[in-house]
Amino acid sequence: MKNIVINEWKGLFRNRLFLVLVCIFTIALLLTTYLGILQNNTQILAQKEAQEHIREQWDSMDPTNPHRAAHFGSYAFKPTNLLNSLDEGINAVTGNVLRLEGHTQNDVMFSEASQSLLISKFGKLKPSLLFQFIIPLFLIFLSFNSYIAERESGRLKLLLVQGASLKKIVFSKVFSIWIIGLLLLISTTFVQLIFNTYDLSFDAIFRLILFVCSYGCYYLTLITLTVLLSLIFKNATGALSLSIVIWVMWTVFLPKIIGNTVEKISPFPTRVEFQNAMDVDRSKGIDGHNPSGDRKKELEEKTLAKYQVNSVSELPVNFSGILMQADEEYGNDVWDKHFGSLYKQLQIQKRNYQLSGFFNPFASVQSLSMGTAGTDMFHHLDFLKQAENYRRFFIKKLNDEYAFGGSKTGDRSWKADTKFFQSVKDFSYTFPVFLSFLSKYILDILFLFIWSVCLLFWLKYSSEKTIFL
Amino acid sequence: MRELHVFSYEFKHFLKTPAKVITYLFFMFACAYSIYNGFDLQNKQKQTIQNIEIENKNKVLKVLTWFEEGKSGPESKSWVDISNPYWSLNYIPTYMLKHPSSLLPLGVGQAEQYGYYKEITNWSSTYDNDMVEELSNPERLVNGNIDFSFLVIFLLPVLLIILTYNIKGLEDDFKFDKLITIQFGAIKKWIFIRFLFYVFLLIFTVVFFIITVSVINNSLVTDFSQVKSLILLSSLYIIFFATIFYFIAVYSCGSSAIAFKMISAWLLLCVLIPGSVHQFASMKYPVNYMTDYLDVNRKEAYEVFELSTDSLYYRLVEIYPALNETVHGQEDEIDNRIIRNTVCAVINEMNKNVIKDIEQQNEAKNQLIFSSYWVNPVSFVQNKWNSYTFTDYYSYKRYRSNVQKIIDKKIELLSVECWGRRKVNRSIYQQYLQEFNYDM
């Protein structure tokens, strides 16, 4: 088998067209990876500058009322991860800026896709684009030709007469081409490692390994399938057509159809319906600016009892601040209820999409590619969650200062000093460790594994059953 | 005569090749499905808009009842006085709506990247939080929608490959290409006629769907020139790809080589070149975090709120010189309440200035995209198509511009009426309603 693999490579490297194509792919991959890293670094810098700019304004704020500062608010800028240069994932369509302020939980805004005309339906020329669209096609043609050429030239008969089994021949062909795909993958990862040595963590290396393994499994599936089809079909053109049709279905057609269907199975409310439902729930609570109703009375009584006084004016603290915080906490519950169910729905949709990996391994590799690069929906939701947690901390800190910082009820002109505002820590996004997310990708890993193993077994079975001579 | 014979033979050949017929029918089914999706989106947008309009009318009717009953506003909000223009204008639900085009089922374009309804308040701007897209699954947005334009622009060339890759390729494979030369003469002409059949078939298919949607949505009357342009664009696009594939078929040998080259051409034109341009554009114009806009809405807005009433008075008069002629404009003392109620006009002006810069930055990126059309024809066709179905960037830019016009109108009316110390009654309120196109 080793001899056949070596012989196969010798044959390939003698082919000028193959050499040219491999060179083109290698250069294209290295170049796109490098350019991707450059673009990524520019984006990281821009994001850092924006965050610093906003923080600078906060730190230099003159003494002011903390509630006014809560309305002044802050911003969270979606950070760009080092591995984003491999696969951009959903970053272009989601917003990048989130306003954090009192009373309101905002949407993330200013997506890249909304800032210009449409350029590419398949995304930027990142390594993932080459890995998902170009290299698979190259591997299909390579593996198709590899077996068919042997058969049509009559060399296959010669090899079989010399004692080699058909099983050994086809497996040698599969592995020799698969190794070429792996080499292209590893060289890209190598470039990624070289240019990012300054910030490489164990997590990043683990992500890269999984990235390579998932594409490796996918390529093995594609190559095995193509060789299998060329073994089963006596008609070479038929085998090739079917391979291409399957590839188009997997990469272009099914992801859209399934994505659409998944969203139709559990449709979202319109933004206006969603907002109205939240407003209705919110109105049942305490309006910080319009303190009335039972909840407010209840809170007032509780506070008076706690401080053992008869009226809010006697309180040693500012009741308005306590009221604002109670309003916030009620708003947080409303947010948890509505956004919680929305995020749950998004996760259900994602799981349903992942299930399509059962008949479309491309869905699994795409999901793992975005996941390992940290640019999929799970990572986006994690950013939103961390930003919301920070907003809660931020507003509570301001409300607590208003309530317990030294002012009394009705003292609207009271101001906290600049030092206090500087002491409020800034938003800092902690990129999740992949292992903590691993369970979310089990389906993808499983399906890719099953596809490659099943096809290898099928190929083994077919090659044993095929009577050639 | 021989040409006609080859043409009709190709038709028979097509009918007798199950793989080709199935692929073609599959494409037809996908087109029907994509159009159904388009109609679904269109109906959803129409329904949402209708709901907003109904709700707004109900809100207006409620205010009219307050006038009739002599109430000053909702019972729970004692501070509201609808006889004051500030409150009566506040109680006119103002929305700017982008009604879906009748051709939306033929191309969703960038429609899912933007919002299509916007509530206008005194503090609104065209880059507000509620200008973002509808709630949707971002991973679905990345994969895109199966819409008709996608099928024509990206999948139709693949269908053409499946239909034509063995024209001459098969003859090469079986080594009877010489026979064709003997029987027909010029092999290039023979390939050309066979290609012609598929070009006609695909043009007919695409035109059939365009006309069907146009008839259903009455677009032949409302958007005739767009329908005409879509037909022309799609036909030229099919011819463009057919020409490339024709030359590949003529100058290549064997169906495998032809298929490989055709698919490579498709990848190059539909995936690689647009992807490269996209990457280049992103490097030249990275994602805009719009910090200037954020500054205006936060730091600079708060600086304005800190300004003295006198300064604000003069800034307002500078924006609307006509305020000098109003009742308050003629008074000796400045009314702090009126100034504070109309300070939104100052913020609006600041927003407009900064948004102009943002739009210019976006335009610079678009200019780069335009200049790439010579090497990136697929993006050209895609954006042209979207412009015909009113779902491209510029359609939404026009929508943003209309939003700004309504904001300006609302704020100017608010300023003039507040400074005019108008006492609002039912009939004046109805005049306001007419200003915002309410038919009550």
Chai-1 contact restraints between the chains, C-beta under 6 A:
chainA,res_idxA,chainB,res_idxB,connection_type,confidence,min_distance_angstrom,max_distance_angstrom,comment,restraint_id
A,Q39,B,S282,contact,1.0,0.0,6.0,A-B,restraint_1
A,Q39,B,M283,contact,1.0,0.0,6.0,A-B,restraint_2
A,T42,B,P286,contact,1.0,0.0,6.0,A-B,restraint_3
A,Q43,B,P286,contact,1.0,0.0,6.0,A-B,restraint_4
A,A46,B,P286,contact,1.0,0.0,6.0,A-B,restraint_5
A,A50,B,Y289,contact,1.0,0.0,6.0,A-B,restraint_6
A,A50,B,T291,contact,1.0,0.0,6.0,A-B,restraint_7
A,H53,B,T291,contact,1.0,0.0,6.0,A-B,restraint_8
A,Q57,B,K299,contact,1.0,0.0,6.0,A-B,restraint_9
A,F72,B,Y302,contact,1.0,0.0,6.0,A-B,restraint_10
A,F77,B,Y289,contact,1.0,0.0,6.0,A-B,restraint_11
A,I90,B,P138,contact,1.0,0.0,6.0,A-B,restraint_12
A,I90,B,E139,contact,1.0,0.0,6.0,A-B,restraint_13
A,I90,B,V142,contact,1.0,0.0,6.0,A-B,restraint_14
A,V93,B,P138,contact,1.0,0.0,6.0,A-B,restraint_15
A,V93,B,L141,contact,1.0,0.0,6.0,A-B,restraint_16
A,V93,B,V142,contact,1.0,0.0,6.0,A-B,restraint_17
A,T94,B,P138,contact,1.0,0.0,6.0,A-B,restraint_18
A,N96,B,V287,contact,1.0,0.0,6.0,A-B,restraint_19
A,V97,B,Y289,contact,1.0,0.0,6.0,A-B,restraint_20
A,N106,B,N129,contact,1.0,0.0,6.0,A-B,restraint_21
A,D107,B,N129,contact,1.0,0.0,6.0,A-B,restraint_22
A,D107,B,V132,contact,1.0,0.0,6.0,A-B,restraint_23
A,M109,B,V132,contact,1.0,0.0,6.0,A-B,restraint_24
A,F110,B,M290,contact,1.0,0.0,6.0,A-B,restraint_25
A,E112,B,V287,contact,1.0,0.0,6.0,A-B,restraint_26
A,A113,B,Q113,contact,1.0,0.0,6.0,A-B,restraint_27
A,S114,B,Q113,contact,1.0,0.0,6.0,A-B,restraint_28
A,Q115,B,N288,contact,1.0,0.0,6.0,A-B,restraint_29
A,Q115,B,N362,contact,1.0,0.0,6.0,A-B,restraint_30
A,S116,B,N362,contact,1.0,0.0,6.0,A-B,restraint_31
A,S116,B,K365,contact,1.0,0.0,6.0,A-B,restraint_32
A,S116,B,N366,contact,1.0,0.0,6.0,A-B,restraint_33
A,L117,B,N366,contact,1.0,0.0,6.0,A-B,restraint_34
A,L117,B,I369,contact,1.0,0.0,6.0,A-B,restraint_35
A,L117,B,N383,contact,1.0,0.0,6.0,A-B,restraint_36
A,L117,B,Y393,contact,1.0,0.0,6.0,A-B,restraint_37
A,L118,B,Q110,contact,1.0,0.0,6.0,A-B,restraint_38
A,L118,B,Q382,contact,1.0,0.0,6.0,A-B,restraint_39
A,L118,B,N383,contact,1.0,0.0,6.0,A-B,restraint_40
A,I119,B,P274,contact,1.0,0.0,6.0,A-B,restraint_41
A,I119,B,V277,contact,1.0,0.0,6.0,A-B,restraint_42
A,I119,B,H278,contact,1.0,0.0,6.0,A-B,restraint_43
A,I119,B,I369,contact,1.0,0.0,6.0,A-B,restraint_44
A,I119,B,S379,contact,1.0,0.0,6.0,A-B,restraint_45
A,S120,B,P274,contact,1.0,0.0,6.0,A-B,restraint_46
A,S120,B,G275,contact,1.0,0.0,6.0,A-B,restraint_47
A,S120,B,H278,contact,1.0,0.0,6.0,A-B,restraint_48
A,K121,B,G144,contact,1.0,0.0,6.0,A-B,restraint_49
A,F122,B,V271,contact,1.0,0.0,6.0,A-B,restraint_50
A,K124,B,G275,contact,1.0,0.0,6.0,A-B,restraint_51
A,K124,B,H278,contact,1.0,0.0,6.0,A-B,restraint_52
A,K124,B,Q279,contact,1.0,0.0,6.0,A-B,restraint_53
A,K124,B,S282,contact,1.0,0.0,6.0,A-B,restraint_54
A,L125,B,G275,contact,1.0,0.0,6.0,A-B,restraint_55
A,L125,B,S276,contact,1.0,0.0,6.0,A-B,restraint_56
A,L125,B,Q279,contact,1.0,0.0,6.0,A-B,restraint_57
A,L129,B,G275,contact,1.0,0.0,6.0,A-B,restraint_58
A,F133,B,V271,contact,1.0,0.0,6.0,A-B,restraint_59
A,F141,B,F260,contact,1.0,0.0,6.0,A-B,restraint_60
A,T237,B,S255,contact,1.0,0.0,6.0,A-B,restraint_61
A,L240,B,S256,contact,1.0,0.0,6.0,A-B,restraint_62
A,V248,B,V158,contact,1.0,0.0,6.0,A-B,restraint_63
A,P255,B,N143,contact,1.0,0.0,6.0,A-B,restraint_64
A,K256,B,N143,contact,1.0,0.0,6.0,A-B,restraint_65
A,K256,B,G144,contact,1.0,0.0,6.0,A-B,restraint_66
A,K256,B,I146,contact,1.0,0.0,6.0,A-B,restraint_67
A,I257,B,I146,contact,1.0,0.0,6.0,A-B,restraint_68
A,G259,B,R140,contact,1.0,0.0,6.0,A-B,restraint_69
A,G259,B,N143,contact,1.0,0.0,6.0,A-B,restraint_70
A,N260,B,I146,contact,1.0,0.0,6.0,A-B,restraint_71
A,E263,B,N137,contact,1.0,0.0,6.0,A-B,restraint_72
A,E263,B,R140,contact,1.0,0.0,6.0,A-B,restraint_73
A,F268,B,L135,contact,1.0,0.0,6.0,A-B,restraint_74
A,T270,B,T48,contact,1.0,0.0,6.0,A-B,restraint_75
A,R271,B,E134,contact,1.0,0.0,6.0,A-B,restraint_76
A,R271,B,L135,contact,1.0,0.0,6.0,A-B,restraint_77
A,Q349,B,N137,contact,1.0,0.0,6.0,A-B,restraint_78
A,M377,B,P138,contact,1.0,0.0,6.0,A-B,restraint_79
A,M377,B,E139,contact,1.0,0.0,6.0,A-B,restraint_80
